[in-house]
Amino acid sequence: MVPEEPWCQDLSEASLPLSREAACQWIRCSDEDLPRLLSAARAAKERFKPAVVTYSRKVFLPLTNLCRDYCGYCTFRRDPGDAGAHTMTPDEVLEVARQGERLGCTEALFSLGDKPELLFPEMRETLRHLGYKSTLQYLESMCELVLRETTLLPHPNPGLLSAEWIERLARVSPSMGLMLESLNAGLLRPGAAHDKAPDKEPAKRLRTVEDAGRLGVPFTTGLLIGIGESVEDRVDTLLAIRDLHARYGHIQEVIVQNFRVKPTIPMRDCPEPTLGEMQRTVAVARLLMPKVNIQAPPNLSAPYYDDLLDAGINDWGGISPLTPDFINPEKPWPHVEQLGARSAAKGHRLEQRLPVYPEFLEAASARGGLLQERLSKAADAEGYARRAA
Ligand code: SF4
């Protein structure tokens, strides 16, 4: 039982957002107290976005899987010469984007390793051959290509970004993202998840999220749970996101992602977070940020993913009818019809959103040009994805 201390007596609307102390207590609550936490989180979600849960219909474009970092949980990254190492050509990007367009997708999610050319001469040579000096320059050009040649809207996820690069990418994509993952700098110590991953230093990632805020760019971020952090670290990571959003108002979505074991990773013997841990983290995220979009990927909690709706999520993230989840290829995305049926069974209507959320459309459109033109065609009156006639 959660003891009847002042921090836990009230989870009503008036008591929100939660304090750090209350969040640290509730994230550890017993199974007996969990229904009370979930019920408060679900009620907060219903006040924020009643009876709806969203997803983004996307294609996944792994522009390059070369990466200069070596995260202990990653199966995506490759070194040059490894089986499966690949940098997509512009033709490949366009081919996948056009296939996605035919299947009703509206998002081109660019996921890629962080600045591989700094470590690998082979990547510098690939970029030189393509006519670019850096991976970010190539990414910018591919976002522009997709925006110009298709109806898809790019959402890049390229790792750490300087203010200058955020500004440049914001001209060719309505939103972008960087997972904060964890504020625990101890994860960089030898043998920990971010040993050999210099770009996962929390201060550097906070700076990117803050720079996006200063520039008014709609931004997706979130935490990764189960990589060696404590539950207090989870709360502190959520609080850091909340603080940045309070200052700049630019966090369009907070992802709560759970670590999953894979047989080939350095962390293959580490325990996975349980569904109960996911529910507690999602519910506390909702109660810390009652008016922020909270997402959890369904494929990483299958087959029980609909239980995450009980914890207060209002979004399933990107779902592709075409491309696999290249980050977790062994965990297929559910079919959209199945996602809709299971969401409906929990009282939610499933809506297709754009990569940029409805409430951030105006900020993205303010950049003008082709981006504004594409957004006005892609969005319906409520800011969701316009349905094909
Ligand atoms: S998680 Fe991202 S930054 Fe880390 S190794 Fe994989 S691709 Fe690189």
Residues whose N, C-alpha, C, O or C-beta is under 5 A from the ligand:
A	BS01	SF4	C67 D69 Y70 C71 C74 F76 R77 L112 G113 D114
